[in-house]
Amino acid sequence: MWPYGDLWAYHDLHSEGAGDKTSTFERLVSRYGAPRDLDDLCRKAQMLNYETFRAIYEGFNSRLWHDCSGVIVWMSHPSWPSLVWQFYSWDYDPDASLFGAKEGAEPVHIQMNLPDCKVAVINHRAAPLINVAASAAIYDLSGRLVRSSRQSLTAPADACTDAFSLDWPGNGAYLARLELRDKDGQLLSRNFYWHARDERQLQQLNAMPEVALEGKTRVRRTAKGIVVEAEVKNPSQTPALQIRLTLRDARTGLRILPVYYGENYFSLLAGESRTIRIESPVAAREVRVTTDGWNIKPTKLDNEAM
């Protein structure tokens, strides 16, 4: 499997034709730099998967009810080990693409259009969103706030409503946190981007310090299997990108599959925390949740007694 080459054709990625790997890897290297090894390739591929599949749905959103070209997702999953065309793998392990698509396809959604950095609110519901607040904050890679914007608006039903344009910094890679809140301050949608005017400057993400996350899990057994509530916190000043949780058998260290994550491949700014629900029909005697990600130190979360 390493270095990547035509052997990958046995797993649906070819040198030419429908499974041509050339354009994919050229874009991956341009955005994130040449992979050092197989693990680094997987890490960078998941970043690209998340962005690509979110962009499919956000592109649809930005042209809602206007003529536009479309993209068809080939299939949800393959029937054997494959490197392309999947939201989740043949063994039911969900990829970053699933969570990117889930983000872009939510019924009430805030997004940034990458070509022009316009922030828009997408309302797929049958009723308008009255007096909601759209906000965006841009951070450098150290986590320092660079600039922010906020706009109150009403988002008509089944429509895309422009909120404001972000003045994106002209040099280097930056991070953006978007939020949409109702009139009472309740969170309706959030989104997170890494972006640069020149995509090659995204290679600066490779120099971000490693973050050691803190967290704990609570495990509950049901008639249908297990339910895990995982609390994850970023205690550092450095943004933590593309955090991936993995449910494992505590005895063997192997992944527990199938598994269903309420959220995964998410990012946390300094001091932020998130609680993720994990479910599996597999009733292992003891389970453990591990974390890794873009700049995440591999960690095991402690189990807390119920």
C-alpha positions in Angstrom: 0.0 0.0 0.0 3.0 2.4 0.3 4.3 4.1 -1.7 0.9 4.5 -3.5 0.9 3.3 -7.0 -0.9 1.0 -9.5 -1.3 -1.7 -6.8 -4.2 0.5 -5.6 -6.1 -0.4 -8.8 -7.1 -3.6 -6.9 -8.9 -1.2 -4.6 -10.7 0.9 -7.3 -8.0 3.7 -7.7 -6.3 3.6 -11.1 -3.8 5.4 -13.2 -6.4 6.4 -15.8 -10.1 6.2 -16.5 -13.0 6.6 -14.0 -10.8 5.7 -11.0 -7.9 8.0 -12.0 -5.9 8.8 -8.9 -3.7 11.4 -10.6 -5.9 14.5 -10.1 -6.8 13.4 -6.5 -3.2 13.2 -5.4 -2.1 16.2 -7.3 -4.7 18.2 -5.4 -3.9 16.6 -2.1 -0.1 17.4 -2.5 -0.9 20.9 -3.6 -3.1 21.6 -0.6 -1.4 19.6 2.2 2.1 18.7 0.9 3.6 15.3 -0.1 2.7 12.5 2.4 5.6 11.2 4.4 4.1 7.7 4.9 0.9 5.8 4.7 -0.5 7.3 8.0 0.2 10.8 6.8 -1.5 10.0 3.5 -4.6 8.8 5.3 -4.6 11.9 7.5 -4.4 14.3 4.5 -6.9 12.3 2.5 -9.5 12.6 5.3 -9.0 16.4 5.3 -9.6 16.4 1.5 -12.6 14.0 1.8 -14.3 16.2 4.4 -13.8 19.4 2.3 -14.9 17.7 -1.0 -18.1 16.2 0.2 -19.2 19.2 2.2 -18.5 21.3 -0.9 -20.8 19.2 -3.0 -23.8 20.1 -0.8 -22.8 23.6 -0.1 -22.4 24.2 -3.8 -25.9 23.0 -4.3 -27.0 25.3 -1.5 -25.4 28.4 -2.9 -27.3 28.0 -6.2 -30.6 27.0 -4.6 -33.5 27.3 -7.1 -31.1 28.7 -9.8 -29.8 26.7 -12.8 -26.5 25.1 -12.0 -24.5 22.0 -12.9 -24.7 19.0 -10.5 -22.7 16.2 -9.0 -24.0 12.7 -8.4 -22.5 10.8 -5.5 -21.7 7.4 -7.0 -22.6 5.2 -4.0 -22.8 5.2 -0.2 -20.3 2.4 0.3 -18.3 -0.3 -1.5 -18.8 -4.0 -1.1 -15.1 -4.7 -0.5 -12.0 -2.7 0.7 -11.9 0.4 -1.6 -10.1 3.8 -1.6 -12.8 5.8 -3.3 -16.5 6.4 -3.7 -17.7 6.0 -0.1 -19.3 7.7 2.9 -18.4 4.6 5.0 -16.2 1.7 4.2 -17.1 -2.0 3.5 -16.8 -2.8 7.2 -19.1 0.2 8.2 -16.3 2.5 9.5 -17.5 6.0 8.6 -15.1 8.3 6.7 -14.7 12.1 7.0 -16.7 12.3 3.8 -19.9 11.2 5.6 -19.5 14.0 8.2 -18.6 16.6 5.6 -21.8 15.7 3.7 -23.8 15.7 6.9 -22.6 19.2 7.7 -23.4 20.6 4.2 -26.8 18.9 4.0 -28.3 20.0 7.4 -31.8 21.6 7.0 -30.7 24.8 8.7 -27.1 25.7 7.7 -24.6 28.5 7.8 -21.8 28.3 5.2 -19.0 30.2 3.6 -18.8 30.1 -0.2 -15.1 29.5 -0.9 -14.7 31.4 -4.2 -15.8 34.7 -2.7 -15.9 34.2 1.1 -19.6 35.2 1.2 -21.4 33.8 4.3 -24.9 32.6 3.6 -27.8 31.0 5.6 -29.6 28.1 4.1 -33.1 27.4 5.3 -34.6 24.2 3.9 -37.6 24.3 6.2 -41.1 25.4 5.4 -41.1 28.4 7.8 -38.9 31.4 7.8 -36.1 31.9 10.4 -36.9 35.3 11.9 -34.4 37.6 13.6 -31.5 35.1 13.6 -27.8 36.1 14.0 -25.1 34.9 11.6 -21.5 35.4 12.9 -18.1 34.5 11.6 -14.7 34.8 13.2 -11.3 34.3 11.5 -8.3 33.0 13.5 -4.7 32.5 12.6 -3.2 29.1 13.1 -2.1 30.0 16.7 -5.7 30.6 17.6 -5.5 34.4 17.7 -8.7 36.2 16.6 -7.9 38.2 13.5 -11.3 39.7 12.6 -15.0 39.0 13.0 -18.4 39.9 11.6 -22.0 39.6 12.7 -25.4 40.2 11.0 -29.0 39.8 12.1 -31.4 38.7 9.4 -34.6 36.8 8.5 -34.0 33.8 6.3 -37.1 33.0 4.2 -38.3 29.4 3.9 -36.6 27.1 1.4 -34.0 29.7 0.4 -30.4 30.7 0.4 -29.9 34.1 2.1 -26.6 36.0 1.8 -25.5 37.5 5.2 -22.2 39.3 4.6 -18.9 38.9 2.9 -15.8 38.1 4.9 -12.6 40.1 4.3 -10.3 37.1 4.1 -6.7 37.8 4.9 -4.5 37.9 1.8 -1.5 35.9 2.8 -1.3 32.5 4.5 -3.7 29.9 5.9 -6.4 30.9 8.4 -9.3 29.3 10.2 -13.0 30.4 10.3 -15.7 29.5 12.8 -19.3 30.3 11.6 -22.3 30.2 13.9 -26.1 30.8 13.4 -28.2 31.5 16.5 -31.8 32.2 17.1 -33.2 35.3 18.8 -32.7 33.6 22.2 -29.1 32.8 21.5 -29.6 29.1 20.9 -27.2 27.5 18.4 -28.9 26.5 15.1 -25.9 25.7 13.0 -22.1 26.0 13.1 -19.4 25.4 10.6 -15.6 25.4 10.5 -13.2 26.1 7.6 -9.4 26.1 6.9 -8.8 28.3 3.9 -6.2 30.3 2.0 -6.4 32.4 -1.1 -3.6 30.3 -2.5 -4.3 26.6 -1.7 -0.6 25.8 -1.5 -0.4 28.0 1.6 -2.6 25.4 3.4 0.6 23.4 3.8 1.2 25.8 6.7 -1.2 23.6 8.6 1.5 21.0 8.9 3.5 23.2 11.3 0.6 23.5 13.8 1.6 22.2 17.3 0.2 18.9 18.4 -2.8 19.2 20.8 -3.3 16.8 23.7 -7.1 16.6 24.2 -8.8 16.0 27.6 -12.0 14.0 28.0 -14.0 11.3 29.5 -16.6 8.8 28.4 -19.7 7.3 30.0 -20.8 3.9 28.8 -24.4 2.6 29.1 -25.5 -0.8 28.0 -28.9 -1.3 26.4 -30.9 -4.1 24.9 -29.6 -3.0 21.5 -25.9 -2.8 22.4 -24.0 0.1 23.9 -24.3 3.9 24.1 -21.2 6.0 24.8 -21.3 9.7 25.7 -17.8 11.1 25.0 -16.8 14.5 26.3 -13.8 16.1 24.5 -12.1 19.3 25.4 -9.3 21.3 23.9 -7.3 22.6 26.9 -4.6 24.3 24.8 -4.4 27.7 23.0 -3.9 25.9 19.7 -6.9 25.0 17.5 -7.5 21.3 17.3 -8.4 20.3 13.7 -10.3 17.3 12.4 -10.7 15.4 15.7 -11.6 11.8 15.1 -13.1 9.6 17.8 -12.7 5.8 17.5 -14.6 3.2 19.5 -12.4 0.3 20.4 -12.4 -3.0 22.3 -10.4 -2.1 25.4 -8.9 -5.6 25.6 -7.7 -6.0 22.0 -7.5 -2.3 20.9 -9.4 -3.3 17.7 -12.1 -1.0 16.3 -15.7 -1.9 17.2 -17.8 -2.0 14.0 -20.5 -1.2 13.0 -20.5 2.1 14.9 -22.6 5.3 14.7 -21.1 8.6 15.7 -23.4 11.6 16.2 -20.5 13.7 15.0 -16.9 13.1 14.1 -13.9 14.8 12.3 -14.8 18.0 14.1 -12.6 20.9 15.3 -12.3 22.8 18.6 -10.8 26.2 19.3 -9.0 27.0 22.6 -11.0 25.9 25.6 -13.9 24.5 23.7 -15.5 21.2 24.4 -18.0 18.9 22.7 -20.1 15.9 23.8 -20.5 13.2 21.1 -23.0 10.3 21.3 -21.7 7.0 20.0 -23.8 3.9 19.5 -23.0 0.3 18.5 -25.0 -2.9 18.5 -21.8 -4.8 19.4 -21.7 -5.4 23.2 -18.0 -5.7 24.0 -17.1 -6.4 27.6 -15.2 -3.2 27.9 -14.8 -0.3 25.5 -12.5 2.6 25.1 -12.6 5.7 22.9 -9.4 7.0 21.4 -8.7 10.3 19.7 -6.5 11.4 16.8 -6.8 13.9 14.0 -4.9 16.5 12.0 -2.8 17.9 14.8 -4.1 15.7 17.6 -1.9 13.6 19.9 -3.3 10.1 20.0 -5.1 9.7 23.3 -7.3 7.3 25.2 -10.3 8.8 27.0 -10.9 7.6 30.5 -14.1 5.8 31.3 -16.3 7.3 34.0 -18.5 5.1 36.1 -22.3 5.7 35.5 
